[in-house]
Amino acid sequence: MRKILNFYILYRLPIVAVLIVLGVVSHIWGDPILAWILYIVAFFSLLLYFMIGTMRLVKDAVEDGEVDKAMSYIQMIKYPKLLIKPIRSAYYMLQSTLNMASNDLDKAEDNIRKSLNTKSSLTGDMRGTNLMQLGFVQLRQGKTKEARLTLVQAVKAGIPDKEGLASVYLQLCSIEIQRYQNKAGKEYFRKAKALNPKGKEVVEQIKIMEKNIARIPG
């Protein structure tokens, strides 16, 4: 079933063309009901092409860790401004993630800001996640001061998953210790550890931080 859906998404425009041709043929052969059914299916398929695009395929590829495939799918979306707002927000966020994977940090920042500016009541808790990603981009850019403020805003906006929230707390912990604000840094570490995250990377970060933070005064 998934393969059929993926085929439909991938070849939606050619399918629309085939449906229209079959509709015309049905009209010529005197079956207007079938023709109109084919036209309606073609119309809604075309709407889906512009309003949703290949985002389902991009999402699946990212989750499977197939970055090159995800990038090829996302490049098939030629008119991102026509995507419905929740999909458009996710589009820019995934673009930012892929930009980070290719170390194109300027584009990563530009795309995550576009995601932030795509306001939709349906995206709900996306603002905190977007701010978290923007903060991580800024850290990689060496903009530590801006990253600190952005990550604090992300926590206030709300980060829905504890793995992401723990990562933010650990980054804030590191930033505060670099600023010689040891007490604040230790408090962020305590919050990260209290979340009891299960992700391998975050758990390793906590273990390393725990060894180092024990030697820090404050």
TIFIKE-754766 format. One line per 4 residues: number of its first residue (from 1); their letters; for each residue x, y, z of N, C-alpha, C. Coordinates in Angstrom, 2 decimals, m for minus. Layout:
<gubas>
NUM> a> X,Y,Z,X,Y,Z,X,Y,Z  ...
</gubas>
This chain:
<gubas>
1> mrki> 0.83,m1.21,0.00,0.00,0.00,0.00,0.87,1.26,0.00  1.93,1.22,0.81,2.83,2.38,0.88,3.50,2.63,m0.47  3.89,1.54,m1.17,4.53,1.68,m2.47,3.59,2.31,m3.48  2.32,1.91,m3.41,1.32,2.47,m4.33,1.14,3.96,m4.06
5> lnfy> 1.03,4.32,m2.77,0.88,5.73,m2.39,2.09,6.55,m2.82  3.29,6.00,m2.59,4.51,6.70,m2.98,4.57,6.90,m4.51  4.15,5.88,m5.25,4.11,5.98,m6.72,3.16,7.09,m7.14  1.99,7.13,m6.50,0.99,8.17,m6.81,1.53,9.57,m6.52
9> ilyr> 2.21,9.73,m5.38,2.77,11.03,m5.01,3.88,11.44,m5.98  4.72,10.48,m6.32,5.89,10.75,m7.15,5.50,11.10,m8.59  4.44,10.45,m9.10,4.05,10.65,m10.49,2.66,11.28,m10.60  2.36,12.19,m9.67,1.02,12.76,m9.62,0.67,13.54,m10.89
13> lpiv> 1.61,14.35,m11.40,1.33,15.13,m12.61,1.08,14.26,m13.83  1.92,13.26,m14.12,1.60,12.37,m15.25,0.27,11.65,m15.06  m0.05,11.29,m13.82,m1.32,10.62,m13.55,m2.49,11.55,m13.86  m2.33,12.83,m13.49,m3.37,13.84,m13.80,m3.58,13.91,m15.31
17> avli> m2.48,13.94,m16.06,m2.57,14.01,m17.52,m3.30,12.79,m18.09  m2.97,11.61,m17.56,m3.62,10.37,m18.03,m5.11,10.39,m17.71  m5.46,10.86,m16.50,m6.87,10.93,m16.11,m7.66,11.86,m17.02  m7.06,12.99,m17.39,m7.74,13.93,m18.27,m7.94,13.31,m19.66
21> vlgv> m6.91,12.65,m20.15,m7.02,11.99,m21.47,m8.12,10.92,m21.43  m8.12,10.12,m20.37,m9.16,9.08,m20.24,m10.55,9.71,m20.13  m10.63,10.87,m19.46,m11.91,11.58,m19.36,m12.40,12.03,m20.73  m11.50,12.56,m21.52,m11.86,13.00,m22.88,m12.32,11.81,m23.72
25> vshi> m11.58,10.71,m23.61,m11.95,9.50,m24.35,m13.33,9.01,m23.92  m13.60,9.06,m22.61,m14.91,8.63,m22.10,m16.02,9.52,m22.65  m15.75,10.82,m22.74,m16.74,11.73,m23.31,m17.03,11.37,m24.77  m15.97,11.13,m25.51,m16.12,10.80,m26.94,m16.93,9.51,m27.12
29> wgdp> m16.70,8.56,m26.20,m17.39,7.26,m26.30,m18.75,7.27,m25.63  m19.20,8.46,m25.23,m20.57,8.60,m24.74,m20.78,8.18,m23.30  m19.77,8.33,m22.45,m19.92,8.01,m21.03,m19.53,9.23,m20.19  m20.40,10.27,m20.17,m20.07,11.52,m19.48,m19.91,11.35,m17.96
33> ilaw> m20.62,10.40,m17.37,m20.51,10.20,m15.91,m19.10,9.77,m15.54  m18.59,8.76,m16.24,m17.23,8.30,m16.00,m16.23,9.42,m16.29  m16.52,10.17,m17.36,m15.62,11.27,m17.74,m15.51,12.29,m16.61  m16.64,12.67,m16.03,m16.63,13.67,m14.96,m15.98,13.13,m13.69
37> ilyi> m16.13,11.84,m13.44,m15.44,11.23,m12.30,m13.92,11.35,m12.49  m13.47,11.05,m13.69,m12.04,11.14,m13.99,m11.55,12.58,m13.90  m12.37,13.54,m14.38,m11.99,14.95,m14.30,m11.87,15.41,m12.84  m12.81,14.97,m12.01,m12.80,15.38,m10.59,m11.58,14.81,m9.88
41> vaff> m11.29,13.52,m10.15,m10.10,12.90,m9.54,m8.84,13.63,m9.99  m8.79,13.99,m11.27,m7.64,14.72,m11.80,m7.51,16.09,m11.14  m8.65,16.76,m10.95,m8.65,18.10,m10.34,m8.11,18.04,m8.91  m8.61,17.10,m8.11,m8.16,16.99,m6.72,m6.70,16.52,m6.64
45> slll> m6.29,15.69,m7.58,m4.89,15.26,m7.62,m3.98,16.46,m7.89  m4.44,17.35,m8.78,m3.67,18.55,m9.10,m3.60,19.48,m7.89  m4.72,19.59,m7.17,m4.73,20.40,m5.94,m3.72,19.86,m4.94  m3.70,18.55,m4.76,m2.77,17.92,m3.83,m1.32,18.15,m4.26
49> yfmi> m1.10,18.17,m5.56,0.26,18.41,m6.08,0.78,19.76,m5.62  m0.08,20.78,m5.68,0.35,22.13,m5.30,0.26,22.38,m3.80  m0.72,21.75,m3.13,m0.96,22.06,m1.71,m0.14,21.20,m0.74  0.26,20.02,m1.18,1.01,19.10,m0.31,2.34,18.69,m0.93
53> gtmr> 2.37,18.59,m2.25,3.61,18.25,m2.92,4.11,16.86,m2.56  5.42,16.73,m2.44,6.05,15.44,m2.13,6.49,15.36,m0.67  5.87,16.17,0.18,6.32,16.25,1.57,6.23,14.92,2.32  5.27,14.09,1.96,5.16,12.77,2.59,6.42,11.95,2.29
57> lvkd> 6.89,12.00,1.06,8.08,11.26,0.67,9.33,11.83,1.35  9.38,13.15,1.46,10.52,13.81,2.12,10.58,13.37,3.58  9.44,13.41,4.25,9.37,13.04,5.67,9.82,11.60,5.87  9.33,10.69,5.04,9.70,9.28,5.16,11.20,9.08,4.93
61> aved> 11.75,9.78,3.94,13.18,9.65,3.63,14.04,10.17,4.78  13.63,11.30,5.38,14.37,11.85,6.52,14.34,10.88,7.69  13.16,10.31,7.96,13.03,9.36,9.07,13.86,8.10,8.83  14.03,7.73,7.56,14.84,6.55,7.21,16.33,6.87,7.12
65> gevd> 16.67,8.14,7.31,18.07,8.56,7.25,18.62,8.66,5.85  17.75,8.71,4.84,18.18,8.80,3.45,18.19,10.26,3.01  19.24,10.97,3.38,19.31,12.42,3.16,19.29,12.78,1.68  20.07,12.06,0.86,20.13,12.36,m0.58,18.76,12.19,m1.23
69> kams> 18.06,11.13,m0.84,16.73,10.90,m1.40,15.76,11.99,m0.95  15.86,12.39,0.32,15.00,13.46,0.84,15.23,14.76,0.07  16.50,15.06,m0.20,16.82,16.29,m0.94,16.29,16.24,m2.36  16.34,15.07,m2.99,15.81,14.95,m4.35,14.29,15.12,m4.36
73> yiqm> 13.62,14.60,m3.35,12.16,14.73,m3.26,11.75,16.18,m2.99  12.49,16.84,m2.09,12.10,18.20,m1.71,12.34,19.18,m2.85  13.30,18.84,m3.73,13.57,19.68,m4.90,12.47,19.59,m5.94  11.61,18.57,m5.81,10.48,18.42,m6.73,9.37,19.43,m6.44
77> ikyp> 9.42,20.04,m5.26,8.42,21.04,m4.90,8.87,22.38,m5.48  8.23,22.81,m6.55,8.65,24.01,m7.28,7.97,25.28,m6.76  6.83,25.13,m6.10,6.08,26.30,m5.66,5.73,26.18,m4.17  6.73,26.30,m3.29,6.48,26.11,m1.84,5.47,27.09,m1.25
81> klli> 5.35,28.28,m1.86,4.39,29.27,m1.33,2.94,28.84,m1.55  2.72,27.87,m2.43,1.36,27.37,m2.67,1.00,26.23,m1.72  1.97,25.70,m0.99,1.68,24.65,m0.01,0.79,25.22,1.09  m0.10,24.40,1.64,m0.92,24.86,2.76,0.01,25.14,3.94
85> kpir> m0.39,26.08,4.80,0.52,26.62,5.81,1.20,25.57,6.70  0.49,24.59,7.26,1.19,23.61,8.09,2.25,22.83,7.31  1.92,22.49,6.04,2.87,21.77,5.19,4.02,22.68,4.81  3.71,23.96,4.54,4.75,24.92,4.17,5.75,25.12,5.31
89> sayy> 5.22,25.21,6.52,6.09,25.35,7.70,7.01,24.14,7.83  6.44,22.94,7.66,7.23,21.71,7.74,8.24,21.65,6.60  7.84,22.15,5.42,8.74,22.16,4.25,10.00,22.97,4.56  9.81,24.19,5.08,10.96,25.04,5.37,11.82,24.47,6.50
93> mlqs> 11.15,23.83,7.47,11.90,23.23,8.57,12.76,22.07,8.08  12.19,21.23,7.23,12.95,20.11,6.68,14.07,20.60,5.75  13.78,21.67,5.01,14.82,22.27,4.17,15.99,22.70,5.06  15.67,23.32,6.20,16.70,23.77,7.13,17.50,22.58,7.66
97> tlnm> 16.82,21.50,8.00,17.49,20.29,8.50,18.45,19.73,7.45  18.00,19.69,6.20,18.84,19.18,5.11,20.02,20.13,4.84  19.78,21.44,4.96,20.86,22.41,4.81,21.92,22.21,5.88  21.48,21.92,7.11,22.42,21.66,8.19,23.23,20.40,7.91
101> asnd> 22.57,19.40,7.36,23.27,18.15,7.05,24.35,18.36,6.00  24.13,19.33,5.10,25.14,19.64,4.07,26.02,20.82,4.49  25.84,21.25,5.74,26.66,22.32,6.33,26.47,23.68,5.64  25.31,23.87,5.03,24.98,25.17,4.44,24.19,25.95,5.49
105> ldka> 24.91,26.56,6.44,24.28,27.14,7.62,23.50,28.41,7.33  23.92,29.19,6.35,23.18,30.41,6.01,21.80,30.07,5.46  21.75,29.07,4.58,20.45,28.64,4.04,19.61,27.98,5.15  20.28,27.26,6.04,19.57,26.61,7.15,18.88,27.66,8.00
109> edni> 19.58,28.75,8.29,18.99,29.83,9.09,17.84,30.50,8.33  18.06,30.77,7.05,17.03,31.43,6.24,15.76,30.59,6.19  15.89,29.28,6.00,14.71,28.42,5.89,13.98,28.24,7.22  14.74,28.16,8.32,14.04,27.98,9.60,13.32,29.26,10.00
113> rksl> 13.86,30.40,9.58,13.14,31.68,9.82,11.87,31.75,8.99  11.91,31.23,7.76,10.71,31.18,6.93,9.65,30.29,7.59  10.11,29.19,8.18,9.18,28.29,8.88,8.54,29.01,10.07  9.35,29.77,10.80,8.84,30.53,11.94,7.81,31.57,11.51
117> ntks> 8.04,32.16,10.33,7.15,33.22,9.85,5.88,32.68,9.20  5.83,31.36,8.98,4.63,30.74,8.41,3.70,30.38,9.56  2.88,31.34,9.93,2.01,31.15,11.10,0.75,30.40,10.72  0.42,29.39,11.51,m0.80,28.61,11.29,m1.26,28.04,12.62
121> sltg> m2.55,28.14,12.88,m3.09,27.60,14.13,m2.98,26.08,14.17  m2.85,25.46,12.98,m2.76,24.00,12.92,m1.37,23.49,13.31  m0.34,24.37,13.23,1.01,23.92,13.56,1.22,23.86,15.07  0.41,24.58,15.82,0.42,24.48,17.28,1.78,24.67,17.91
125> dmrg> 2.41,23.57,18.32,3.63,23.63,19.10,4.89,23.71,18.24  4.77,24.04,16.98,5.92,24.08,16.09,6.87,25.23,16.41  6.39,26.32,17.02,7.24,27.49,17.25,8.43,27.13,18.14  8.17,26.40,19.21,9.27,26.02,20.09,10.30,25.15,19.38
129> tnlm> 9.82,24.22,18.57,10.72,23.34,17.81,11.53,24.13,16.79  10.87,25.08,16.12,11.57,25.93,15.15,12.64,26.77,15.82  12.30,27.35,16.97,13.28,28.17,17.70,14.45,27.31,18.18  14.16,26.10,18.59,15.22,25.18,19.00,16.19,24.95,17.83
133> qlgf> 15.64,24.69,16.65,16.50,24.44,15.50,17.29,25.69,15.12  16.64,26.85,15.20,17.34,28.10,14.91,18.50,28.31,15.88  18.26,28.00,17.15,19.32,28.12,18.15,20.49,27.20,17.86  20.21,25.98,17.43,21.28,25.03,17.08,22.06,25.50,15.85
137> vqlr> 21.34,26.09,14.88,22.02,26.64,13.70,22.95,27.77,14.12  22.45,28.65,14.99,23.26,29.78,15.45,24.49,29.31,16.22  24.35,28.24,16.98,25.52,27.70,17.69,26.58,27.23,16.71  26.16,26.54,15.66,27.11,26.06,14.66,27.73,27.21,13.87
141> qgkt> 27.01,28.34,13.81,27.54,29.52,13.15,28.50,30.30,14.06  28.57,29.90,15.33,29.42,30.60,16.29,28.75,31.80,16.92  27.43,31.94,16.73,26.67,33.06,17.31,26.14,32.66,18.69  27.03,32.51,19.63,26.67,31.96,20.94,25.67,32.84,21.68
145> kear> 25.88,34.15,21.64,24.99,35.07,22.35,23.56,35.00,21.81  23.45,35.03,20.47,22.12,34.94,19.85,21.50,33.58,20.12  22.32,32.53,20.07,21.82,31.16,20.29,21.24,31.02,21.69  21.92,31.59,22.67,21.45,31.51,24.06,20.06,32.12,24.18
149> ltlv> 19.86,33.30,23.62,18.56,33.97,23.69,17.50,33.18,22.94  17.87,32.63,21.78,16.91,31.86,20.98,16.48,30.58,21.70  17.44,29.89,22.32,17.12,28.64,23.03,16.26,28.89,24.26  16.49,30.02,24.94,15.64,30.39,26.08,14.22,30.64,25.58
153> qavk> 14.09,31.31,24.43,12.77,31.55,23.84,12.10,30.23,23.46  12.91,29.29,22.97,12.37,27.98,22.58,11.76,27.26,23.77  12.46,27.31,24.91,11.95,26.67,26.13,10.64,27.33,26.56  10.59,28.65,26.48,9.37,29.38,26.87,8.21,29.07,25.93
157> agip> 8.53,28.93,24.63,7.48,28.64,23.64,6.95,27.22,23.78  7.80,26.32,24.30,7.39,24.94,24.51,7.94,24.00,23.48  8.74,23.04,23.94,9.30,22.01,23.07,8.59,20.70,23.41  7.85,20.12,22.45,6.95,19.01,22.76,7.61,17.71,23.19
161> dkeg> 8.83,17.42,22.70,9.43,16.13,23.07,10.57,16.34,24.05  10.69,15.44,25.01,11.66,15.60,26.09,13.10,15.43,25.61  13.30,14.69,24.52,14.65,14.54,23.98,15.17,15.89,23.49  14.31,16.59,22.74,14.69,17.90,22.24,14.89,18.89,23.37
165> lasv> 13.99,18.87,24.35,14.09,19.78,25.48,15.36,19.51,26.28  15.69,18.24,26.48,16.92,17.89,27.21,18.15,18.40,26.45  18.12,18.29,25.13,19.24,18.78,24.31,19.41,20.28,24.47  18.29,20.99,24.51,18.34,22.45,24.69,18.91,22.80,26.05
169> ylql> 18.45,22.10,27.09,18.97,22.36,28.44,20.48,22.10,28.51  20.94,21.05,27.85,22.37,20.75,27.86,23.17,21.83,27.14  22.64,22.33,26.04,23.32,23.40,25.33,23.36,24.67,26.17  22.25,24.97,26.83,22.21,26.16,27.70,23.15,25.99,28.88
173> csie> 23.25,24.77,29.39,24.19,24.46,30.47,25.61,24.79,30.03  25.97,24.31,28.86,27.32,24.54,28.33,27.59,26.03,28.12  26.60,26.73,27.57,26.75,28.17,27.31,26.95,28.94,28.61  26.14,28.61,29.63,26.23,29.33,30.90,27.57,29.08,31.59
177> iqry> 28.07,27.88,31.50,29.37,27.57,32.11,30.49,28.32,31.38  30.35,28.44,30.05,31.32,29.24,29.30,31.27,30.71,29.72  30.10,31.16,30.17,29.94,32.54,30.63,30.29,32.69,32.11  30.80,31.61,32.71,31.15,31.56,34.14,29.91,31.74,35.04
181> qnka> 28.75,31.40,34.49,27.51,31.40,35.28,27.26,29.95,35.71  28.13,29.46,36.61,28.12,28.04,36.96,26.82,27.58,37.61  26.26,28.43,38.45,25.03,28.06,39.14,23.89,27.85,38.13  23.79,28.79,37.19,22.74,28.66,36.16,23.00,27.44,35.29
185> gkey> 24.28,27.20,34.96,24.64,26.04,34.15,24.27,24.74,34.83  24.55,24.64,36.11,24.21,23.42,36.85,22.69,23.21,36.95  21.96,24.31,37.02,20.50,24.21,37.09,19.94,23.66,35.77  20.49,24.13,34.67,20.07,23.61,33.36,20.42,22.12,33.24
189> frka> 21.57,21.74,33.75,21.97,20.33,33.70,21.00,19.48,34.53  20.63,20.00,35.70,19.69,19.27,36.57,18.36,19.05,35.84  17.91,20.09,35.13,16.64,19.98,34.40,16.75,18.96,33.27  17.88,18.96,32.57,18.08,18.00,31.49,18.05,16.56,32.01
193> kaln> 18.76,16.33,33.10,18.85,14.99,33.67,17.50,14.53,34.22  16.74,15.49,34.80,15.43,15.16,35.39,14.44,14.68,34.34  14.65,15.06,33.09,13.75,14.62,32.02,13.93,13.14,31.70  15.07,12.56,32.13,15.37,11.15,31.90,15.22,10.75,30.43
197> pkgk> 15.92,11.48,29.55,15.81,11.16,28.12,16.39,9.79,27.80  15.91,9.17,26.73,16.35,7.82,26.36,17.23,7.80,25.11  17.26,8.91,24.36,18.06,8.95,23.15,19.54,8.72,23.44  20.17,7.88,22.63,21.56,7.49,22.88,22.48,8.70,22.92
201> evve> 22.34,9.60,21.98,23.22,10.77,21.90,23.06,11.68,23.12  21.82,11.92,23.51,21.56,12.79,24.66,22.06,12.14,25.95  21.86,10.84,26.07,22.32,10.12,27.27,23.84,10.21,27.38  24.54,10.07,26.25,26.00,10.17,26.26,26.45,11.57,26.66
205> qiki> 25.73,12.58,26.15,26.06,13.97,26.50,25.89,14.21,28.00  24.84,13.64,28.57,24.60,13.80,30.01,25.71,13.13,30.82  26.14,11.94,30.39,27.20,11.24,31.10,28.51,12.04,31.09  28.85,12.58,29.93,30.07,13.38,29.81,29.97,14.65,30.64
209> mekn> 28.81,15.33,30.52,28.60,16.58,31.25,28.63,16.34,32.76  28.09,15.22,33.18,28.03,14.92,34.62,29.43,14.79,35.21  30.34,14.16,34.47,31.71,14.02,34.95,32.40,15.38,35.07  32.17,16.23,34.07,32.84,17.52,34.07,32.24,18.52,35.04
213> iari> 30.91,18.48,35.18,30.23,19.47,35.99,30.49,19.28,37.49  30.83,18.05,37.86,31.12,17.78,39.28,32.36,18.54,39.76  33.24,18.87,38.82,34.48,19.57,39.18,34.36,21.09,39.12  33.18,21.57,38.69,32.98,23.00,38.53,32.40,23.58,39.82
217> pg> 33.00,24.64,40.36,32.45,25.26,41.57,31.15,26.00,41.29  30.40,26.27,42.35,29.18,27.06,42.20,27.93,26.24,42.42
</gubas>
